[in-house]
Amino acid sequence: MKSFLLTALCLYLLSCSQTKKPEIQDNEPFLKGSLSGANMDSSLIQSMDSNIATNNYPNIHSVLIWKNNSLVFEKYYSGKDEIWGDDIGTIVYHKDSLHDIRSVTKSIVSACVGLAIAQGKIKSVDQRVLDFYPEYNHLDTGIKSTLTIKHLLTMTTGQVWNEDVPYTDSSNSEIRMVNSSDPVAYAISQPVEKTPGTEWKYNGGSTQVLASIIQKATGKSIDDFAAEYLFKPLGISKFTWTKYAGTDLPAAASGLRLTPRDLLKFGVLYLKEGQFNGKTILPASWIEESTQMHIDRPPFGDMKQGYGYQFWLSILPSQKKTVAVAIGNGNQRILIDRDNDMVIVITAGNYNNWSLINNSDKLILDFIYPAVR
């Protein structure tokens, strides 16, 4: 559920082609294009395909590349997989297959917050968290009373929270939240030890509270809200959202399953500043705000890294280009590169394998960016 952003990504950023093609149409979700038409080196992408097929980059389940307004590469593979930690064996994937997206779910929840604000149901990101919870009035004291929606979005709540240990470890805070009788209450009740807004700490509980605020503000659970106001306008009708055992509460931090094509639609929505198929779904201002670096992360080499509104960000200062990435445990990726007019989607089954070298990020760096002319 946690990963570091692509380590040398922006070193490969090149100027994008100016060739433009028609927008995506609902009855044919993606206009098909060619790698050569997108000015990409097809031999490198063929080499990528071969390396996946021979398991040099293990357990990759799909790779989709959308560039210059068309889908220029789409390939599905077979591999071992899970549904929220439960082994489902080896799956032969295709374009209609649902896939765990794990913490990419967080970026979907972020989009829903933007929709609720646009609808006037939430005042702004600066609205206090505890405004929505009169039942937790006893917690509304001290620095905890200053917690805002923005602190949740940027994972800067300052709360005591530990996802640095494996998710198989019972001391992991997200696992404790999952196993609690009331996950939202668990997340809200964690003490604040740092001034909110000053320190980043990976916190799935923040996302669960965001989903709860959406329900408080709109009367709709996060899955119903997303289905009506985000998925339907994008032409997404097939999805599942894992719920906590014995409850009707969707696991907001990691429980969503979507098809790779539908992940691509979400990426294109952000690439096109909230537009999809000629319709405005999200305000452009929200897209811009969400994919700004609101809190720094430690740099990797000469690359500046940071975090937006439940998106990871990377900037190479000398080129001043930003890549936003939705990241999920197991090597799930939606990479949004506005400068190259490109969205990359990868799904895989490498859950909790943090030491894997030839992962999705390496695949992107070794083949896809070198192929961009």
Stockholm file with secondary structure:
# STOCKHOLM 1.0

chainA/1-373         MKSFLLTALCLYLLSCSQTKKPEIQDNEPFLKGSLSGANMDSSLIQSMDSNIATNNYPNIHSVLIWKNNSLVFEKYYSGKDEIWGDDIGTIVYHKDSLHDIRSVTKSIVSACVGLAIAQGKIKSVDQRVLDFYPEYNHLDTGIKSTLTIKHLLTMTTGQVWNEDVPYTDSSNSEIRMVNSSDPVAYAISQPVEKTPGTEWKYNGGSTQVLASIIQKATGKSIDDFAAEYLFKPLGISKFTWTKYAGTDLPAAASGLRLTPRDLLKFGVLYLKEGQFNGKTILPASWIEESTQMHIDRPPFGDMKQGYGYQFWLSILPSQKKTVAVAIGNGNQRILIDRDNDMVIVITAGNYNNWSLINNSDKLILDFIYPAVR
#=GR chainA/1-373 SS CCCCCCSSGGGGCCCCCCCCCCCCBTTBSSCBCCTTTTTBCHHHHHHHHHHHHTTSSTTEEEEEEEETTEEEEEEECEEEEEETTEEEEEEECCTTCCEECTTHHHHHHHHHHHHHHHTTSSCCTTSBGGGGCGGGGGGCCGGGGGCBHHHHHTTCCCBCCCCSSCTTSTTCHHHHHHHSSCHHHHHHHSCBCSCTTSCCCCCHHHHHHHHHHHHHHHSSCHHHHHIIIIITTTTCCCCEECBCTTSSCBCTTTCEEECHHHHHHHHHHHHTTTEETTEECSCHHHHHHHTSCCEEEEEETTEEEEECSSCEEEEETTTTEEEEEEEETBTEEEEEETTTTEEEEEEECBTTCTTCSSSHHHHIIIIIHHHBC
#=GC SS_cons         CCCCCCSSGGGGCCCCCCCCCCCCBTTBSSCBCCTTTTTBCHHHHHHHHHHHHTTSSTTEEEEEEEETTEEEEEEECEEEEEETTEEEEEEECCTTCCEECTTHHHHHHHHHHHHHHHTTSSCCTTSBGGGGCGGGGGGCCGGGGGCBHHHHHTTCCCBCCCCSSCTTSTTCHHHHHHHSSCHHHHHHHSCBCSCTTSCCCCCHHHHHHHHHHHHHHHSSCHHHHHIIIIITTTTCCCCEECBCTTSSCBCTTTCEEECHHHHHHHHHHHHTTTEETTEECSCHHHHHHHTSCCEEEEEETTEEEEECSSCEEEEETTTTEEEEEEEETBTEEEEEETTTTEEEEEEECBTTCTTCSSSHHHHIIIIIHHHBC
//
